[in-house]
Amino acid sequence: LIIEEINRTNCNTLFGDFFQLLDRKNGESELGIEPMPDLAAYLVDHGLDPIIKLPKNLYIFGTMNAADQGVFPLDSAFRRRWEFIYKGFNDPCLYPVGDREILYGGQLYDWDIFRTNLNVKLAELGIHEDKMIGPYFLKPSELKNPKKVCNKLFLYLWDDVLRFQRSELMDVASFSDLANIWKDGNGSPLKISLSQES
């Protein structure tokens, strides 16, 4: 079972009584729950145990972006029932080499090199790591499309990351000015230094 962006729902509502089934030992729920009488009767009629537990062969994966705004916080009782794998913003992008180039200032750059230099500048400005540009912020098709780079990456920087510090990274008065300077990848609207080495 894959629950994408699990923190976009109220987990108490999502799991209900099944919440306690998340306490597992060797893969199986340590505790069981008694179902409603009609379901219990159905299980008994079919020769099944009327106590519900999560089986060993059921794996539950949830994804979340802690930086997303307007989402439900996960309380500590819920969080401790999961193992977490942190994906850092500076993890390498594993797109194939031909799918990980971005046009900037009329020159093609490796996506990792571009975003590393951008993230260095953001870190210098004191931006929290949850707002940094991760390896998969843009899909391969978006990296190849300068309009999508502008409308997704630059707009994110403009609206969410640098709302009160825009002049530190962009020497423009409006997003419209930024888009005009961008010129579909031929312009350089950001105050970052790019080198071909990461």
C-alpha positions in Angstrom: 0.0 0.0 0.0 1.5 3.3 -1.0 0.0 6.5 0.5 1.5 9.5 -1.4 1.8 12.7 0.6 0.4 11.1 3.8 0.6 14.4 5.7 -2.1 15.9 3.4 -4.8 14.0 5.3 -5.8 13.7 8.9 -4.2 10.3 9.7 -6.6 9.7 12.6 -9.5 9.8 10.2 -7.6 7.8 7.5 -6.6 5.0 9.8 -9.4 5.1 12.4 -9.3 1.9 14.6 -6.6 0.5 12.3 -4.1 3.0 13.9 -3.3 0.5 16.7 -2.5 -2.2 14.0 0.5 -0.2 13.0 2.3 -1.6 16.1 3.9 -4.6 14.5 6.3 -7.3 15.5 8.0 -9.4 12.9 5.7 -7.8 10.4 2.4 -8.8 12.0 0.2 -6.5 14.1 0.9 -7.1 17.8 -2.7 -6.2 18.7 -5.9 -7.0 16.8 -9.2 -5.2 16.6 -12.6 -6.6 16.8 -14.7 -5.6 13.7 -18.3 -4.5 13.7 -20.7 -7.5 14.4 -21.8 -7.9 10.8 -18.2 -8.1 9.6 -17.2 -10.4 12.4 -20.1 -12.7 11.5 -19.0 -12.7 7.8 -15.4 -13.6 8.8 -16.6 -16.4 11.1 -19.0 -17.7 8.3 -16.0 -18.0 6.0 -13.8 -19.8 8.5 -11.6 -16.7 9.2 -10.4 -15.3 12.5 -12.8 -12.5 13.5 -9.9 -10.5 15.0 -8.3 -8.3 12.4 -4.5 -7.9 12.2 -2.2 -6.6 9.5 -0.4 -9.6 7.9 3.3 -9.9 7.5 3.2 -9.6 3.7 1.5 -6.1 3.8 3.9 -3.3 3.5 2.8 0.3 3.9 4.8 3.1 2.4 4.0 6.8 2.9 5.6 9.8 1.2 5.6 13.3 2.6 7.2 16.7 2.0 7.7 18.4 5.4 7.9 21.8 3.6 4.4 21.7 2.1 2.2 24.4 3.5 -1.4 23.8 4.7 -0.9 20.1 5.6 -1.7 18.2 8.7 1.1 17.7 11.2 1.8 14.1 12.2 1.8 13.6 15.9 4.6 11.8 17.6 2.5 8.8 18.5 1.8 8.3 14.8 5.3 9.0 13.6 7.0 6.6 16.0 5.2 3.7 14.3 7.1 4.3 11.1 10.6 4.0 9.9 11.8 7.2 8.1 14.1 7.5 5.2 15.3 11.1 4.7 15.8 12.2 1.2 18.1 15.3 1.3 18.0 18.2 -1.1 21.7 17.5 -1.9 21.2 13.9 -2.9 22.2 13.3 -6.5 19.7 13.2 -9.3 19.5 9.8 -10.9 17.9 10.8 -14.1 19.8 9.5 -17.2 22.5 11.9 -18.3 20.6 13.1 -21.4 17.5 13.9 -19.3 19.2 16.0 -16.6 20.3 19.2 -18.5 18.8 22.6 -18.0 19.3 25.6 -20.3 20.3 28.7 -18.4 21.9 31.8 -19.9 21.9 30.1 -23.3 24.1 27.3 -22.0 23.3 23.8 -21.0 24.1 22.8 -17.4 23.9 19.5 -15.6 20.8 19.8 -13.3 22.9 18.8 -10.2 25.4 21.5 -10.9 22.8 24.1 -11.5 20.7 23.4 -8.4 23.8 22.9 -6.2 25.0 26.4 -7.0 21.4 27.7 -6.5 21.1 25.9 -3.1 24.5 27.3 -2.0 23.1 30.8 -2.7 19.9 30.0 -0.8 21.9 28.7 2.1 23.9 31.9 2.2 20.6 33.8 2.5 19.6 31.7 5.5 16.9 29.7 3.7 15.8 26.6 5.6 16.7 23.3 4.0 13.1 22.3 3.5 12.9 25.0 0.9 16.0 24.0 -1.0 15.7 22.6 -4.6 15.9 18.8 -4.4 17.0 16.4 -7.1 13.5 15.7 -8.5 11.9 19.2 -8.1 11.7 19.2 -11.9 10.9 16.2 -14.1 13.0 15.5 -17.1 10.4 16.9 -19.5 10.2 20.1 -17.3 14.0 20.5 -17.4 13.9 20.5 -21.2 11.1 23.1 -21.3 12.2 26.6 -20.4 8.7 27.8 -19.9 8.1 25.1 -17.2 11.4 26.0 -15.6 10.2 29.6 -15.3 6.6 28.8 -14.2 7.6 26.1 -11.7 11.1 26.7 -10.4 11.4 30.5 -10.7 7.8 31.0 -9.5 8.4 28.8 -6.5 11.5 30.8 -5.7 9.5 34.1 -6.2 6.4 33.2 -4.3 7.5 30.7 -1.6 11.2 30.8 -0.9 12.2 34.4 -1.3 9.0 36.3 -0.8 10.8 38.8 1.5 14.3 38.5 0.0 13.8 38.5 -3.7 16.3 41.2 -4.3 19.0 39.0 -2.9 18.7 36.5 -5.7 16.8 38.4 -8.4 17.5 41.9 -9.6 13.9 42.5 -10.9 10.9 44.4 -9.7 8.3 41.9 -10.9 7.9 38.3 -11.9 7.0 39.6 -15.4 10.4 41.3 -15.5 12.1 38.0 -14.5 10.3 36.1 -17.3 11.4 38.7 -19.8 15.0 38.4 -18.7 14.7 34.6 -18.8 14.0 34.6 -22.5 13.2 30.9 -22.6 16.5 29.9 -21.2 18.7 32.4 -23.0 18.8 34.9 -20.1 20.3 34.8 -16.6 17.8 36.2 -14.1 19.4 34.8 -10.9 22.3 36.2 -9.0 24.2 32.9 -8.9 27.6 31.9 -10.0 27.6 28.7 -12.1 30.6 26.5 -12.7 30.6 23.2 -14.6 32.0 21.4 -11.5 29.7 20.3 -8.7 
